[in-house]
């Protein structure tokens, strides 16, 4: 079954949005946005982290109200929206110039909400895949797990590399992210494989492809942070915003799919 999102026109909107994100980052870097902050610790490219995650949360809420608690779809959209809302708060509380201190819990606020979002998102992917468990083989799960482990190990090795002077709390927090990324990577790989086999539609796969982009961005951000080469408007942030963009279009597609099915039932 196709929705209007599957038309070329709607796909062009997605490509336009992705290209627009790149343009904003190019302008921000060419204009040396660090010299012209909009507010304290807020720059032009940061506006994208306010707009796109906010749109995802709004679309998620629309789906929550439409599906309610009906079946796996209803529960999955609740978990998806909670995960996006948690990451959104993490984005809003993030600070470029930070130093983790247990005595000052406010320095851990953004990480707390980022981390909380992972189990919520994992629950979302599990609820999505649950109806398809008959077509998910043990070999597929094993292969996805192996890929995930191969992804996590070098990232952890880099984090614990003694070449960089990091305090124990920072190392601990930096180590959590690749592990959590590896966990949500497993169902994302499985869903992507099912997509290429034609067993799930493109609409759901947009959300799961976004997750893979998010993980790549997360890992790259960790590397640049450890090397102290990350700065406002860094190109790696493009991948983060692209992820939120794909999440938004994936959720929007399901809103349209819901409307179409409802129209068909009413006629």
C-alpha positions in Angstrom: 0.0 0.0 0.0 1.3 3.4 -0.9 0.6 6.8 0.7 1.0 10.2 -0.8 4.4 10.3 0.8 5.6 7.7 -1.7 5.0 10.1 -4.6 8.0 11.9 -6.1 6.6 15.3 -4.9 6.8 14.3 -1.3 10.2 12.7 -1.7 11.4 15.9 -3.1 10.3 17.7 0.1 12.5 15.3 2.1 15.5 15.9 -0.2 14.9 19.7 0.0 14.8 19.5 3.8 18.0 17.5 3.9 19.8 19.9 1.5 18.4 22.9 3.4 20.1 21.6 6.6 23.5 21.4 4.8 23.0 25.0 3.5 22.3 26.3 7.0 25.5 24.7 8.3 27.5 26.0 5.4 26.2 29.5 6.0 26.9 29.2 9.7 30.5 28.2 9.2 31.2 30.7 6.4 29.7 33.5 8.5 31.8 32.4 11.6 28.6 32.0 13.7 30.7 31.5 16.8 31.4 35.3 16.7 27.7 36.1 16.5 25.8 34.1 19.0 22.0 34.5 19.0 22.0 34.2 22.8 24.4 32.7 25.4 25.5 29.3 24.1 23.0 29.5 21.2 24.0 29.8 17.5 22.3 29.8 14.2 22.7 26.1 13.5 21.3 25.4 17.0 17.9 26.6 15.8 17.7 23.4 13.8 17.9 21.4 17.0 15.0 23.3 18.3 12.8 23.1 15.2 13.2 19.6 13.9 13.1 17.6 17.2 10.1 19.7 18.2 8.3 18.8 14.9 9.0 15.1 15.6 7.5 15.3 19.1 4.4 17.1 17.7 3.9 14.4 15.0 4.5 11.7 17.6 1.8 13.1 19.8 -0.6 13.2 16.9 0.0 9.5 16.3 -0.3 8.7 20.0 -3.8 10.4 20.1 -4.9 8.6 17.0 -3.6 5.1 17.8 -4.1 5.3 21.6 -3.2 2.0 23.3 -4.4 -0.2 20.4 -2.0 -3.0 19.8 1.7 -2.8 19.1 1.4 0.2 16.9 -0.2 2.3 19.7 2.4 1.3 22.3 5.3 1.8 19.9 4.2 5.3 19.0 4.0 6.2 22.7 7.5 4.9 23.3 8.7 6.7 20.2 7.3 10.0 21.3 8.6 9.7 24.8 12.1 8.9 23.4 12.0 11.9 21.1 10.7 14.2 23.9 13.6 13.0 26.1 16.2 13.6 23.4 14.6 17.0 22.7 15.0 18.0 26.4 18.6 16.8 26.1 19.2 19.0 23.1 17.6 22.0 24.9 19.8 21.6 28.0 23.1 20.8 26.1 26.0 23.2 26.7 29.1 23.5 24.5 31.3 24.5 27.3 30.8 21.9 30.0 32.6 19.9 32.6 31.0 17.0 34.4 30.8 17.4 38.2 28.9 15.1 40.6 28.6 18.1 43.0 26.7 20.0 40.3 24.0 17.7 38.8 23.0 20.4 36.3 26.1 19.4 34.4 24.6 16.0 33.9 21.1 17.2 32.8 21.4 16.8 29.1 23.1 13.4 29.4 20.4 12.2 31.7 17.7 12.9 29.2 19.8 11.6 26.3 20.4 8.3 28.1 16.8 7.9 29.2 15.7 8.2 25.5 17.6 5.0 24.6 15.6 2.4 26.5 12.4 4.1 25.3 13.6 4.0 21.7 14.6 0.3 22.1 11.1 -0.4 23.4 9.7 1.3 20.3 11.8 -0.8 17.9 10.9 -4.0 19.7 7.2 -3.2 19.6 7.6 -2.5 15.9 9.4 -5.8 15.1 7.2 -7.9 17.4 4.5 -8.6 14.8 7.2 -9.7 12.4 9.0 -12.1 14.7 8.1 -15.1 12.5 10.2 -13.7 9.6 13.1 -12.7 11.8 15.5 -15.7 12.0 18.1 -16.4 14.7 20.8 -16.0 12.0 19.6 -12.5 11.3 19.6 -11.6 15.0 23.1 -13.1 15.4 24.5 -11.2 12.4 23.0 -7.9 13.6 24.4 -8.5 17.1 27.9 -9.3 15.6 27.8 -6.1 13.5 26.8 -4.1 16.7 29.7 -5.6 18.7 32.2 -4.8 16.0 30.9 -1.3 16.0 31.1 -0.9 19.8 34.5 -2.4 20.5 36.7 0.1 18.6 34.6 3.0 19.9 35.2 1.8 23.5 38.8 1.3 22.8 39.1 4.9 21.6 37.3 6.1 24.7 39.5 4.3 27.1 42.7 5.2 25.2 45.1 6.7 27.8 46.3 9.2 25.2 43.7 11.7 26.2 43.3 13.2 29.7 39.8 12.5 30.8 38.4 12.2 34.3 36.7 9.0 35.4 33.1 10.4 35.3 33.7 11.7 31.7 35.1 8.3 30.6 32.1 6.6 32.2 29.6 8.8 30.4 31.4 8.6 27.1 31.5 4.8 27.4 27.8 4.5 28.0 26.8 6.0 24.6 28.5 3.5 22.3 27.1 0.7 24.3 23.6 2.1 24.1 24.1 2.8 20.4 25.1 -0.8 19.9 21.9 -2.0 21.6 19.5 0.0 19.5 21.6 -0.7 16.4 20.6 -4.4 16.5 16.9 -4.0 15.8 17.6 -1.1 13.4 19.8 -3.4 11.3 17.2 -6.2 11.4 14.5 -3.7 10.2 16.7 -2.4 7.5 17.4 -5.9 6.2 13.7 -6.6 6.2 13.2 -3.4 4.2 15.6 -4.5 1.5 13.8 -7.9 1.4 10.6 -6.0 0.8 9.1 -7.2 4.1 8.6 -3.7 5.6 7.7 -0.5 3.8 9.9 2.5 3.2 7.8 4.6 5.6 8.9 2.6 8.7 12.4 2.3 7.3 12.9 6.1 7.2 12.8 6.0 11.0 15.2 3.1 11.3 17.6 4.6 8.7 17.5 7.8 10.8 18.6 5.7 13.8 21.7 4.4 12.0 22.6 8.0 11.0 22.1 9.0 14.6 24.4 6.3 15.8 27.1 7.3 13.3 26.8 11.0 14.4 26.9 10.0 18.0 30.1 8.0 17.6 31.7 10.8 15.5 30.7 13.4 18.1 32.4 11.3 20.8 35.6 11.2 18.8 35.6 14.9 18.2 34.8 15.7 21.8 37.6 13.6 23.1 40.0 15.3 20.7 38.5 18.7 21.6 37.9 19.5 18.0 34.1 19.8 18.3 32.6 23.3 17.9 29.2 25.0 17.3 28.1 24.2 13.8 30.5 21.2 13.4 29.6 19.2 10.2 28.9 16.1 12.4 25.8 17.9 13.6 24.3 17.7 10.1 23.9 13.9 10.7 22.0 14.6 13.9 19.6 17.0 12.3 19.2 14.7 9.3 18.2 12.0 11.7 15.5 14.2 13.3 14.4 15.2 9.7 13.9 11.5 8.8 12.1 10.8 12.1 9.8 13.7 11.2 9.0 12.5 7.7 8.6 8.9 8.9 6.1 10.0 11.5 4.3 12.3 9.0 4.0 9.4 6.6 2.2 7.4 9.2 -0.2 10.2 10.0 -1.1 10.2 6.3 -1.4 6.5 6.2 -3.7 6.6 9.2 -5.9 9.2 7.5 -6.1 7.1 4.3 -7.0 3.9 6.2 -9.7 5.8 8.1 -11.1 7.3 4.9 -11.2 3.8 3.3 -13.1 2.4 6.3 -15.6 5.3 6.3 -16.4 4.8 2.6 
